[in-house]
Amino acid sequence: MSALKSELVSKRNSILKDHFDVITAEYGLTEFLGYKQALLYLIIYHDFYGFKKNQMYEYCVIDEAQDMSLIELLYLQKMVVKNRFCIIGDLNQNLHNNPLSSWEDIYQLFDGTKITTFLLETNYRSTKNIVDFANGIISRFTNLYLSKSIVTGK
């Protein structure tokens, strides 16, 4: 029986390797890989073979999430048990050319019916003058997610 099991495992591994090689070649993941290509490679590798020696995390908190791409979130999703995430960010503060464009983008990765969102409109860190100044600059580009000062009457 153990000889049969060994043969089946060997065949399975051979089939997996063949398909893995085909898929990675389709995406051009056979030569030197850049950051995003390496993430894609790891995602494909995980889906074929898993990460057996990596610890799964119970919970993940992401701050400044507006600077993350969907592929980065997809990779992190492979490492966290039952999609337990707290994702925090301000879409008006993104730094990169491939950030999240809308919080709804993450609904593709996570079950949208199980996502709870909270909108923080009041700025508790800056004075009214700073909030008004920042909103004046941001409002030239978008009226989405403009802050309100904690001090409103002055």
Disulfide bonds with the S-S distance in Angstrom:
none
